[in-house]
Amino acid sequence: MDVGSGRLYAAVAAGGFRRYATYRAATVAGVFTNTVFGVILVYTYLALWDEKPHLGGYDQAQAVTYVWLGQCLYATLAIQGGGAEKDLMGRIRTGEIAVDLYRPADLQLWWLAGDVGRALFQMLGRGVVPFAFGAVFFPMALPTSVTPWVAFVVTLLLATVVSFALRYLAALSVFWLMDAMGVNQVLMVTGIFFSGMVLPLNAFPGIFGEVVRVLPWAAQIQMPADVLMGETDPLRAFAFQAAWAVALLAAGRLLQSAATRRVVVQGG
């Protein structure tokens, strides 16, 4: 990527940030909702961990930390959908995607850049406050040195790419399905369950637990949480997330190529 292209995608990312920054009422409502749900989940987790101490290898402070991290990353990683893929699905369905294909820019990188800008705003605008609230009012297992926080930031960047890559694949399916409703439902269910949003994936027993922990959704919440709390080696987490990011982005490239070569754009 040359300097000019880098500036272009940086501008797209900045545009994505500014766009979501205009939804101030929605951001405030989101902060309130995530905080309330965080409190509810914390007390649910505390009751569960009273019955089953060290469930999933976590103590109670770690379980509480996991809850607030999930609330922080819920909108950041568009766990239930609602990121760039929503607009992309709409443009495919209406035929406006033809305009995107004629841009002097890579389609996948264009949408990735916009989604990174969205994710950055959601982290700062909607994620930080609930996490800070949790840190003030509940005991949390947070590192006291700089190194784990730096590693955590890297996992967040990789998690953002994995999240986008999953949603990009889902959006491209609309080229064939012509309707996004079913795809959005699948994104919502898989995102909530397999990312560990409801319960840490470490808590799932047996073969099922082993399977869900190697799926790409584990790169979104479980890996950042374990890195932040010192439960896994950061290099192992980076390798896991990067491998899924590369594999999913490559799959998106292949599906994008097939879609734009063989499918008639709807509405145009």
VEXMIGU-326698 format. One line per field, with one value per residue: residue number from 1; residue in one letter; x, y, z of N, C-alpha, C in turn. Coordinates in pm, whole numbers. Atoms other than C-alpha are relative to their C-alpha. Layout:
num: (NUM/...) .
residuo: (a/...) .
neast: (X/...) .
nnorth: (Y/...) .
nup: (Z/...) .
caeast: (X/...) .
canorth: (Y/...) .
caup: (Z/...) .
ceast: (X/...) .
cnorth: (Y/...) .
cup: (Z/...) .
This chain:
num: (1/2/3/4/5/6/7/8/9/10/11/12/13/14/15/16/17/18/19/20/21/22/23/24/25/26/27/28/29/30/31/32/33/34/35/36/37/38/39/40/41/42/43/44/45/46/47/48/49/50/51/52/53/54/55/56/57/58/59/60/61/62/63/64/65/66/67/68/69/70/71/72/73/74/75/76/77/78/79/80/81/82/83/84/85/86/87/88/89/90/91/92/93/94/95/96/97/98/99/100/101/102/103/104/105/106/107/108/109/110/111/112/113/114/115/116/117/118/119/120/121/122/123/124/125/126/127/128/129/130/131/132/133/134/135/136/137/138/139/140/141/142/143/144/145/146/147/148/149/150/151/152/153/154/155/156/157/158/159/160/161/162/163/164/165/166/167/168/169/170/171/172/173/174/175/176/177/178/179/180/181/182/183/184/185/186/187/188/189/190/191/192/193/194/195/196/197/198/199/200/201/202/203/204/205/206/207/208/209/210/211/212/213/214/215/216/217/218/219/220/221/222/223/224/225/226/227/228/229/230/231/232/233/234/235/236/237/238/239/240/241/242/243/244/245/246/247/248/249/250/251/252/253/254/255/256/257/258/259/260/261/262/263/264/265/266/267/268) .
residuo: (m/d/v/g/s/g/r/l/y/a/a/v/a/a/g/g/f/r/r/y/a/t/y/r/a/a/t/v/a/g/v/f/t/n/t/v/f/g/v/i/l/v/y/t/y/l/a/l/w/d/e/k/p/h/l/g/g/y/d/q/a/q/a/v/t/y/v/w/l/g/q/c/l/y/a/t/l/a/i/q/g/g/g/a/e/k/d/l/m/g/r/i/r/t/g/e/i/a/v/d/l/y/r/p/a/d/l/q/l/w/w/l/a/g/d/v/g/r/a/l/f/q/m/l/g/r/g/v/v/p/f/a/f/g/a/v/f/f/p/m/a/l/p/t/s/v/t/p/w/v/a/f/v/v/t/l/l/l/a/t/v/v/s/f/a/l/r/y/l/a/a/l/s/v/f/w/l/m/d/a/m/g/v/n/q/v/l/m/v/t/g/i/f/f/s/g/m/v/l/p/l/n/a/f/p/g/i/f/g/e/v/v/r/v/l/p/w/a/a/q/i/q/m/p/a/d/v/l/m/g/e/t/d/p/l/r/a/f/a/f/q/a/a/w/a/v/a/l/l/a/a/g/r/l/l/q/s/a/a/t/r/r/v/v/v/q/g/g) .
neast: (85/-81/37/128/104/9/74/139/68/2/111/123/13/39/140/80/0/84/140/61/-8/117/115/-31/105/-15/-120/34/91/-81/-80/92/43/-112/-28/106/-18/-120/32/81/-85/-98/61/29/-128/-43/80/-46/-134/15/35/-108/-122/-103/59/-78/-133/5/56/112/-46/-21/133/55/-75/49/131/-12/-69/102/84/-84/-26/125/23/-128/-20/129/20/129/14/29/-115/-9/72/139/5/-40/115/99/-49/8/141/55/-80/-97/-133/-66/-81/-119/-90/-68/-94/-143/-42/32/132/-12/-74/85/97/-75/-42/118/40/-99/38/119/-38/-75/94/83/-84/-18/125/99/-60/-87/74/41/-117/-49/100/-26/-127/18/99/-11/-140/-37/-137/-65/-147/-56/-114/36/-12/127/92/-44/40/146/34/-26/108/120/-14/19/140/79/-15/72/143/37/-12/118/119/-16/44/146/58/-14/98/121/-6/77/124/83/66/-98/63/-47/-143/-16/37/-111/-109/34/-5/-138/-83/25/-33/-135/-103/-13/66/88/-79/-135/-14/-76/92/67/-75/-18/-33/68/-81/-121/36/34/-118/-86/75/-47/66/-79/-99/60/5/-74/-144/-38/20/-104/-126/5/-5/-118/39/-59/-119/40/-42/94/125/-22/-7/136/83/-53/29/141/17/-51/85/132/-14/-25/129/79/-52/48/144/20/-34/107/123/-7/-21/108/132/55/28/143/41/-81) .
nnorth: (-119/-121/-106/-54/94/-5/-121/20/86/-74/-95/79/35/-122/-24/93/-51/-121/35/54/-102/-89/63/-22/57/146/36/-12/111/121/2/33/139/89/-7/72/143/42/22/122/116/15/69/136/71/19/111/123/33/47/143/72/-83/22/49/-41/-43/-138/-30/-94/-129/19/12/-136/-69/53/-62/-139/-3/32/-118/-98/41/39/-86/-18/110/30/141/40/-62/-142/-79/-32/98/-42/-89/75/82/-89/-44/115/27/-106/-17/-108/58/-26/-121/39/79/-89/-87/39/48/140/7/56/-93/-118/29/27/-129/-64/73/-30/-130/23/73/-90/-88/76/29/-122/-65/87/109/-38/-39/118/69/-81/15/129/-6/-82/52/145/49/52/51/-80/-3/-124/-38/-50/103/68/-93/-13/124/-5/-89/76/98/-72/-29/126/38/-85/53/128/-32/-52/104/86/-73/-26/123/7/-101/42/104/-65/4/117/17/-117/-53/2/26/126/-12/-80/83/93/-79/-34/120/51/-100/0/127/53/-95/4/-118/43/75/25/127/90/70/109/122/110/-21/-121/-114/-1/-45/-143/-82/-13/-69/-140/-90/-3/-107/-130/-36/94/-23/-125/12/84/-74/-107/56/84/141/63/-66/-95/41/103/-68/-72/97/51/-105/-35/111/-10/-122/26/101/-55/-103/71/55/-113/-35/100/-15/-127/22/79/-79/-108/56/84/-39/-124/-90/-25/-140/-72) .
nup: (0/6/-92/42/-40/-145/-36/39/-96/-126/11/-11/-142/-71/34/-79/-138/-7/26/-121/-104/10/-66/-141/-85/6/-76/-142/-30/2/-122/-109/17/-30/-143/-71/28/-68/-141/-9/27/-109/-112/46/-3/-139/-54/63/-49/-138/8/68/-6/101/124/116/-40/-47/-132/13/54/143/61/7/106/128/25/41/129/100/22/69/138/65/117/69/95/64/-32/56/130/-5/41/143/82/15/116/118/39/64/130/91/31/85/120/-17/-7/128/-19/-77/85/95/-71/14/-132/-26/-65/-135/-85/-17/-105/-123/-56/-59/-120/-103/-54/-83/-121/-88/-69/-95/-116/-80/-33/-65/-75/-111/-120/-78/-54/-112/-107/-62/-75/-119/-95/-20/0/130/10/103/-16/-53/82/133/105/31/65/140/66/9/112/123/17/41/143/72/-17/89/136/6/-3/132/101/-13/45/143/66/-12/88/140/32/50/146/44/-77/33/-119/-110/-129/-55/-26/-122/-114/-22/-58/-138/-85/-8/-66/-143/-65/23/-42/-145/-57/-108/-97/54/72/-88/-90/70/-29/95/141/48/-41/80/135/5/-30/118/105/12/-95/-124/14/-24/-141/-85/9/-67/-144/-58/5/-100/-135/-14/3/118/52/104/133/42/35/125/110/20/62/132/92/40/79/135/65/29/102/126/42/49/134/95/16/69/141/59/4/97/134/49/-46/52/-111/-12/15/98) .
caeast: (0/149/130/-164/-367/-282/-411/-729/-813/-716/-965/-1232/-1163/-1187/-1516/-1649/-1548/-1716/-2032/-2096/-1990/-2298/-2533/-2495/-2832/-2780/-2433/-2562/-2842/-2587/-2363/-2660/-2778/-2434/-2384/-2719/-2668/-2319/-2450/-2711/-2454/-2203/-2446/-2550/-2186/-2113/-2400/-2278/-1918/-2038/-2182/-1893/-1573/-1302/-1542/-1348/-1029/-1144/-1184/-1467/-1262/-1167/-1530/-1634/-1358/-1480/-1833/-1724/-1486/-1775/-1989/-1699/-1651/-2016/-2064/-1694/-1682/-2046/-2101/-2465/-2394/-2478/-2137/-2017/-2189/-2531/-2464/-2291/-2590/-2819/-2600/-2584/-2961/-3034/-2760/-2562/-2270/-2198/-2073/-1837/-1698/-1608/-1417/-1037/-1005/-1006/-1362/-1265/-1011/-1257/-1520/-1259/-1127/-1476/-1547/-1223/-1328/-1668/-1508/-1271/-1559/-1770/-1478/-1418/-1776/-1964/-1716/-1486/-1752/-1913/-1567/-1456/-1781/-1709/-1353/-1474/-1763/-1658/-1338/-1165/-850/-667/-291/-76/208/212/306/-26/-218/-8/-66/-435/-451/-293/-555/-828/-693/-680/-1026/-1163/-1025/-1161/-1502/-1510/-1397/-1679/-1939/-1799/-1847/-2204/-2271/-2140/-2389/-2663/-2538/-2704/-2968/-3107/-3230/-3035/-3290/-3190/-2819/-2854/-3029/-2746/-2489/-2672/-2704/-2352/-2200/-2365/-2307/-1974/-1792/-1844/-2065/-2306/-2057/-1678/-1588/-1350/-1657/-1789/-1696/-1561/-1531/-1787/-1575/-1263/-1443/-1586/-1248/-1085/-1360/-1296/-1548/-1314/-1076/-1323/-1375/-1214/-863/-848/-988/-736/-448/-560/-592/-271/-449/-278/49/7/206/-22/-325/-176/-104/-456/-623/-392/-442/-819/-795/-585/-801/-1129/-1007/-877/-1214/-1378/-1154/-1254/-1624/-1604/-1437/-1705/-1985/-1865/-1781/-2094/-2378/-2595/-2613/-2967/-3133/-2876) .
canorth: (0/338/664/792/478/492/848/748/467/683/941/670/557/917/952/640/785/1121/958/765/1061/1248/999/1151/1047/689/687/807/550/281/375/357/23/-138/-17/-152/-486/-499/-463/-734/-972/-903/-1011/-1310/-1410/-1359/-1592/-1849/-1826/-1865/-2201/-2298/-2124/-2089/-2177/-2169/-2106/-1757/-1626/-1383/-1071/-1212/-1304/-947/-811/-1034/-894/-533/-606/-767/-458/-242/-446/-519/-221/-183/-522/-513/-846/-858/-695/-339/-231/-174/-490/-332/-55/-295/-530/-239/-123/-474/-512/-175/-196/99/-139/-69/276/117/-119/174/358/366/182/-174/-269/-479/-230/56/-109/-230/123/260/-13/54/418/308/66/333/569/298/206/565/685/382/131/322/457/120/-33/256/229/-139/-66/193/2/-364/-559/-627/-817/-546/-544/-285/-282/-132/-444/-632/-320/-281/-647/-596/-306/-529/-797/-535/-432/-794/-861/-569/-715/-1063/-916/-720/-1018/-1234/-967/-892/-1256/-1242/-921/-1066/-1353/-1100/-1103/-1444/-1438/-1095/-1040/-961/-1046/-1409/-1327/-1062/-1308/-1558/-1286/-1192/-1548/-1661/-1334/-1341/-1709/-1801/-1480/-1556/-1253/-1448/-1677/-1712/-1980/-2123/-2228/-2461/-2820/-3111/-3135/-2861/-2619/-2718/-2653/-2311/-2193/-2248/-2081/-1726/-1571/-1661/-1396/-1121/-1127/-1439/-1371/-1002/-1090/-1366/-1144/-858/-1087/-1279/-1609/-1672/-1593/-1275/-1417/-1719/-1490/-1273/-1580/-1716/-1387/-1309/-1655/-1615/-1257/-1365/-1671/-1480/-1183/-1423/-1599/-1259/-1184/-1508/-1458/-1096/-1202/-1464/-1220/-935/-1166/-1377/-1198/-932/-631/-591/-268/-187) .
caup: (0/-103/89/-117/-53/315/335/154/395/693/567/531/889/1011/825/998/1336/1264/1134/1456/1668/1541/1710/2055/2199/2080/2235/2572/2560/2473/2765/3002/2860/2876/3231/3350/3176/3319/3674/3614/3468/3746/4016/3807/3767/4137/4227/3975/4096/4457/4355/4129/4245/3980/3700/3374/3570/3679/4031/4108/4034/3695/3623/3704/3480/3200/3234/3205/2921/2734/2786/2668/2350/2272/2039/1958/1787/1672/1849/1736/1402/1312/1187/832/711/766/514/277/277/195/-92/-238/-218/-382/-642/-504/-464/-831/-728/-476/-739/-964/-693/-737/-407/-283/-183/118/253/202/422/671/716/775/1028/1213/1250/1379/1625/1760/1830/1992/2215/2329/2321/2448/2589/2821/3058/3151/3196/3418/3615/3675/3786/4038/4195/4166/4240/3909/3814/3622/3555/3727/3472/3122/2923/2964/2861/2546/2460/2528/2280/2014/2078/2039/1698/1584/1729/1529/1206/1283/1366/1042/837/974/907/563/462/590/397/70/97/16/-344/-368/-95/-196/161/476/746/793/771/1040/1268/1222/1296/1614/1750/1663/1780/2121/2192/2032/2126/2495/2549/2769/2943/2912/2661/2923/3120/2850/2931/2727/2352/2295/2495/2304/1973/2058/2185/1845/1641/1514/1753/2040/1905/1989/2366/2510/2381/2480/2823/2884/2773/2996/3298/3230/3159/2826/2655/2445/2154/2143/2141/1864/1651/1701/1613/1321/1170/1175/1044/745/674/693/491/225/219/181/-117/-285/-220/-332/-656/-721/-642/-860/-1150/-1170/-992/-1152/-920/-794/-901/-1168) .
ceast: (89/-55/-138/-115/-18/-78/-148/-74/-2/-116/-134/-25/-45/-145/-93/-9/-96/-147/-67/5/-120/-121/17/-104/10/120/-28/-90/77/85/-87/-39/111/35/-102/14/125/-25/-80/85/102/-62/-41/126/45/-77/47/137/-1/-29/112/126/102/-55/79/141/6/-40/-109/43/22/-134/-64/71/-48/-134/17/78/-99/-90/76/12/-127/-26/129/20/-129/-35/-131/-20/-26/118/-4/-83/-145/-16/35/-113/-105/43/0/-144/-58/75/102/143/78/89/129/101/76/95/143/57/-40/-128/12/71/-81/-96/69/41/-116/-42/98/-30/-122/37/74/-94/-81/80/10/-132/-96/63/75/-78/-52/117/55/-96/24/125/-14/-85/9/147/32/147/71/151/48/122/-47/-7/-131/-100/36/-40/-151/-45/22/-110/-130/4/-26/-145/-91/5/-76/-150/-47/-1/-118/-124/5/-43/-152/-66/6/-102/-129/2/-84/-135/-102/-70/94/-60/53/148/25/-36/112/118/-26/18/143/90/-16/51/147/110/26/-67/-87/76/139/10/80/-90/-72/82/23/35/-65/80/126/-27/-25/121/97/-74/40/-65/76/104/-55/-1/91/151/42/-14/112/137/3/19/116/-28/53/121/-40/39/-90/-133/14/-2/-139/-87/46/-30/-144/-24/43/-92/-135/6/25/-129/-91/42/-56/-149/-34/27/-111/-127/4/21/-125/-140/-40/-37/-148/-29/79/47) .
cnorth: (124/107/57/-89/1/120/-15/-82/62/100/-71/-37/122/34/-92/44/118/-34/-49/100/95/-56/9/-62/-151/-46/4/-116/-132/-14/-42/-148/-97/-1/-79/-151/-54/-30/-129/-124/-23/-78/-142/-85/-28/-115/-133/-41/-37/-150/-82/87/-42/-67/55/46/143/5/106/135/-9/-12/138/81/-43/62/141/15/-32/118/110/-32/-34/81/18/-104/-40/-148/-52/49/149/89/29/-94/41/90/-75/-88/84/42/-115/-21/104/20/112/-51/22/123/-34/-74/86/97/-46/-42/-145/-9/-47/96/126/-22/-33/131/71/-67/21/136/-10/-65/90/94/-76/-38/122/57/-84/-106/39/28/-121/-73/76/-10/-131/1/77/-71/-150/-40/-64/-40/70/4/136/48/37/-112/-72/91/20/-124/-4/87/-71/-102/67/33/-125/-47/80/-51/-132/25/51/-110/-96/68/33/-123/-11/99/-43/-108/59/10/-115/-12/110/63/-19/-42/-127/5/78/-79/-99/73/28/-122/-50/98/-3/-127/-36/98/-9/118/-38/-67/-23/-136/-101/-83/-115/-128/-88/42/127/124/13/54/150/88/10/63/148/95/10/111/135/43/-88/28/133/-9/-80/68/107/-55/-98/-149/-73/78/97/-43/-110/63/75/-96/-54/102/32/-109/6/125/-23/-97/58/110/-62/-62/110/43/-96/15/129/-15/-77/82/104/-51/-66/50/133/88/33/150/76/-90) .
cup: (0/94/-33/42/151/48/-31/106/139/1/12/145/81/-28/78/146/13/-17/128/115/-4/73/152/92/3/80/150/42/5/125/119/-5/37/148/80/-22/68/147/18/-19/112/116/-37/5/143/66/-58/53/149/3/-60/-2/-107/-127/-120/33/50/146/-19/-59/-150/-73/-15/-109/-137/-38/-56/-130/-112/-30/-73/-148/-79/-128/-81/-109/-71/18/-58/-142/15/-32/-149/-85/-23/-122/-127/-50/-73/-139/-101/-44/-95/-130/9/11/-129/9/74/-87/-99/69/-24/134/14/82/145/95/29/117/132/67/67/129/114/64/90/132/99/73/103/124/93/48/82/91/125/129/79/63/121/119/74/85/130/106/27/2/-134/-1/-115/24/48/-79/-141/-103/-30/-71/-147/-79/-20/-118/-133/-24/-44/-150/-83/10/-91/-143/-15/-3/-135/-104/4/-57/-149/-80/2/-96/-147/-39/-57/-153/-54/69/-27/121/118/134/66/37/128/125/35/64/148/92/16/74/151/67/-14/37/150/68/119/113/-58/-65/82/90/-68/14/-123/-141/-53/36/-81/-141/-3/26/-116/-118/-4/99/131/-3/42/146/85/-2/63/152/64/-2/108/141/19/-3/-124/-46/-113/-141/-56/-44/-133/-119/-33/-74/-142/-102/-47/-84/-144/-74/-40/-105/-137/-53/-54/-139/-105/-26/-72/-149/-71/-16/-110/-142/-57/33/-59/118/2/-10/-104/-110) .
